[in-house]
Amino acid sequence: MDKRRLAALMGATAILVAACSSGGASPAPASQGAASEAAPSEGTASEGTASEAAVDCTVAVSWNNYQQPRWAKNDQPNIKDTVEAGGGTYIDADANLSNEQQLTDVDTLISKGARVLILLAQDTKAILPAVQKAKDAGIPVIAYDRLIEDPDVLYITFDNVGVGKAEAEAVLAKVPEGNYVLIKGDPGDPNASTFLPQGWDEAGLKAAVDAGTIKILNGPDGTFTDAWKTEKAQQNMEAIIAKANADGNKIDAILAENDSTALGAAAALTGKNYGYPPLSGQDGDEANLQNVAAGIQYVDVWKNANELGKAAGAAALELCKGTALADVALPDGLVDPTVAPAAGLSAQDFETPDGTTVKSFILQPTPITAENLNLVIDGGWITKEKLCEKVTENAPAACQ
Ligand code: BGC
């Protein structure tokens, strides 16, 4: 964490350190979730000072997965650093894509003394029994990145409709008519099933389909990708290319919802020697930004997950203090102003697709194309050297 921000946060949370009840509970042990490729931090207990160790503000995170790079690289360390800077203790578990394991993980985290639960849900509905258990135990729940359909969660995420909109706006501007392919993420994730497609439509996709200027080759709703897996997206895309070829159709553009699915789509295009029609993604993963620089992916909607992690960590500290969901505010200066919620630093109402109102913090994404790749370098997200690794010709300005 940036030292200036860390200092500001420590100041802001000094009161909390005194306010949190001092049960003297020993820091909880490491994650109990199923084994994962990149396991959550082992021995995740804080190594803070003696006085910090006495603070009983255990923030527990249940990750549904650790597959995409962002979770281990950006989200986790920023939640952990922020919680620990405020004198709290961080514990976590990875459910490795299993609904059942995630329910067990939440039980375990509660039994280990969680005072606040941060949930990255595998499935927006399957997680509800775990949320109920937390509520019964008086533990506030943060729905992290993905919505959970429960009125009592604090929803902290990026503007997911805005992400979809930014993806489609960029691709539609480049390819206003023609044959589109839609590659969606996991069907149990509302980002994949609801918010991103809503953003695509708001950008004009539906109107163009209705007008007949755009045809969805894998229509009407595109193809979901179980667990957002790259290999699965690649297989799906290979089948879509084969069918398009058989039908004599050319693929003009591909809307892929995130970077792991975009990598699969790009791998299928490479494997079939198809060339690279404009392709979208989101997250700002290293491999995808390299693809943007190399002309393989057209747009990558960058979600600076460092900032999301900080926001959730700070909100968790507030909740630990006993602050009501509606009164939670993010410390001034903690979150980069270009990413911070457009609606301000206090919790806002968010209307869910089921018609429930939850309190929320909705952070802002940034679309990245070859034209503005300098933003990810200037923002310290990736080095120029890494970004430009795959560039062989037509180097974008950021790589010159
Ligand atoms: C997140 C994306 C992520 C995907 C797969 C979505 O809910 O918003 O950032 O790439 O899950 O983990």
Residues whose N, C-alpha, C, O or C-beta is under 5 A from the ligand:
A	BS01	BGC	Q68 D145 R146 D189 N191 W228 N258 Q282 D283
